[in-house]
Amino acid sequence: MKRSITLAASILLVAATANAQNLTNAVHIGTESIGGTARYRSMAGAFGALGGDPSVMTDNPAGLAIYRGTNILTITPHWGFTGTKSKGSEEATNDDSNFALSNLAAIFSYRTPNSDNLVNFSFGLSIDRQYENNSKYNTIIDGGSSFGQYLTNQGNNYLGGTLSPITAFDWYNQGSTAPFLSLLAYDQYAIVDNPNDPHAVVNPLEGQTAYKRLYVNEDTRLDHYNISGAFNFNDIFYLGATINISDYRSIQRSEFCEDYDYNYEGSFIDYNNNVEFKGSGFGFNVGVIFAPYDSWRIGASVHTPTWTTIDEYYEGSMLTDDERVSNWSTYYDSWKYEFRTPWEYQFSAAYILGTRGLLSFEYDLRDFTTMEYSHNSSYGLTDNYFNNINDCIDRYLKAQHTFKVGGEYRITKNLSGRLGYAFVTSPYTDEALYGNIAASDINQCFYETTKVNYQTLGNQYYITGGLGWSGRNWYADAAFMYHHSKYHAAAYPGDFAATEPIDVNFGEKNFDVTIGYRF
């Protein structure tokens, strides 16, 4: 009888058998959303040329210089409620909620009356939640090849008609270069020796109808710690820069079940995966605002990539109902590498309606083809190891376009109303979005160490609104934001080639309140 054991992989085994660095992970790490103060969110983040809000430190830092001799402290608590609807052969809906700190900021502005050109300069510190995803979904998957057959094909590809499975898939052989899924599947009798070929394996349940279920739960956040400075020249030209330090955390849990009885009482393969990403890095934002008239402002900014060190931790476990199996088989893995997020360029304009209101527009171009994986010197790989995945980034990703519009109208002396809308395009090419890619690139695009499921991000939109009250020293803003994004999900690499992807619609309702004090 085989023993069900736990295997901790060596770097040699990891480097030879798996790639955690894939296309979908790159997009996941490189994605940001509209986050910051309540006023910023209520106008869909269209503040590039407007300025005068703490959130501009992560947008266009030149906007800090709009403050003239006013110091500000702000805090923004955030409540988020998510609903996810997935549609496979059955439609399923899941809900979740979270509480977080969206923004914490301090801004200090100083007038320079003795200067001929420099009117004032400002200095700011802030913490911004740049991205957050608390979601879960489940679905039943129709059609396509079975997971058991996928495991069989992977095992036979590795054996190549020359290796013996009992030796190649030996858990005790730490020098083995076999795919970890083949090790798990062979230990769990999900694949077995081919009685007609000593150098091949077969699926013992081949020919039976497979019923597939996928469960996914994700908790991701990206925080920026910002240090900014800005200068106001003649109330016409504003210049600013930000140094941001990022803190990235993502925990993704998934369960994939394949049953061979409609009532889920027959033979089965149950596979669980837990993966955790931890990363920290730094980047820079530089921006300008030009105000040739009191009523018009034009802005532009450049965001450098965030150069990030990523640590990944994986755990994959498999269980079948074979009578020779007594427990789960589990594989642990870890990675460490460097990652460069996209370059971003912003262009904006704002029209000030005297003291009654304003209208602001912004266009952001976030070039996902500029992302890049590279080695970390402490892990034992070289940059050459990442050539294939970096080539796939060039071929299957593109620039993401974001269009924002926001408006504010002063209802009374102290009360203002705000509205906003933003539309964000997919960073994937059409081929990658729907899985129509070269067969030789499937693993590089979708496969990672223990996580067999994956998803691609489609278009997104934001609908926002809010109110603001302002007194002599204190002010308060409230915002509501609805964020909708569409994903295309699959259960394991190659599934897109056999079936239509599952549509997953992610809807998020956010409530933010900012309390600010001027002194």
Steps between C-alpha positions, in 0.01 A plus 500: 500500500626846420545741785348845470781740583584868496780617272700821542656574164861602455594795280630254240163328483310828492708653224475193283130416528283805553456863415323718754574801283222511243295751306198508731718554808677789327168672432384432854807662656497790251132594545383804696158656558352837599579546868549792736289761675121516480507811280749338263290185473169685463636663182644170364858615564491769228743726686807510275458868407284598794723443804410619847445150647735270695445219250685691227826379655440169320343666196661831402709635792511848343146534636639538854618850411137606448490530881618852593622528855248248631599195706266201497459171686254242365384146574275284279341178630360271233225238490483263205229250403568262212272278298629249246283324243646208305331320214605151398234234453334656806498860621639565850518818708733570793528801732773633728587819691801675649605805700829683436680833514484648150713811563696672776678823410677809630576799274701807591501805272726806539474840329816668377416875492859608437536295184446659158362182338449228761162567663499200734624147543329201659614182668282194553495155661228244438393137504272400212321173433569471126336164439272268691322178404299297749303255290392141468312299240405144416377337183432171327696451178355324197689335219871495434748230585493355850753591768595132519585501130690827537712337774554196277613710206737699718651183644550338159652817357761487774566125463556547127462129432838426663468550878336263745220662705582310818848659491418835342211570741676377816426747782817408684724601209583865586693531176195419289402757238147363451207744509364521852145425380626171357658416835175574682284318246718188497515490880118529512436246218336772290742373233628142497746281309394419145474118487589507130795739520762509783587859407152653523210564736124486447194662654318222693169688455543567128173480311281596794313831502670758723310764701731788586458761775726797569509713818719813523558743789734800475617770743738751338617849594758749376600796720721794404696705754565835336745786558423796274614854428354764265573859391270780378657746257299821443169313550545380142745212501501223763764230532499199735662164569424198720706213633269208573577183692261214424378215718327217312319203659283240328355175630321282245327177592334265255346155498441293190285188524445249223231239567396210282144479627237769451401481867867527606493155661733322259875515434661840536816708485511787751774761463562796736741787448617784724736766369627812672685791337697752706680789340655837572654753264538861402417734212472867404230733367579832332233744384424851378191723487472801272230760580511773230157629610315498829237268355724249318766256619693244296697221663739219415691246707724198463500205738811286490468128560508372855811285535378224730648196672239222509493200735253223411388207712303210354321199642324247278313196637327213321263226620320222311256233616732213402495234774881501511503867603473590869577874505568812293825534307643850538770694318658821635692747289644850517644758260679831520554735207500863387211655312452829318143636475379702195599852401202737517429834329218739592349795313226717649301821479267682741255786458421711809149650501583797719401427860206277402663183370746325273531233232808279465624249240788254510651239269745242634714265293645209697732299273493138620754396234768681704468257792794270554609208718864471610701292743565563866866442584416305817287239322741340256343572160621723218318751279515250213249283688235772451552558127200293389248660733630850421456421130139397572442832677608676180274285279183458705466822700437858388443851632206544735298818439306677775255783431377706796254785535395668824297801601423701811228759563464721806138463615531744790786694654608194700357203307619354166380212285726282283473241223749298299548222247802299385546232236805269497595269212648153530882471506482171304500462125182340368688174445617477862173625647309206353785250504561487125876485530769273363499157667869540575423810709216360714723403792689832496175695493281306742691232692658560840656284766199355685212718379316329215212749458549842341306800369547789260381856568261665255359854497402690814292805585435723802188702584557742788335777696515681831447805717740738671453739793757768576529724805763744614747239621326165476363332191339165424445311175295188427528287187330203338679305229371207297776306326423229245756275333466196279730198510531190285592200716614142442568203722844393377750584223376412156132504593440806279606289204220250567213708640367852509635694802278557801375856540555644847347841571644680801297784653629709789312766699732732693414759764763749613494787748784753528542722803743789449638783712662819366740703711 
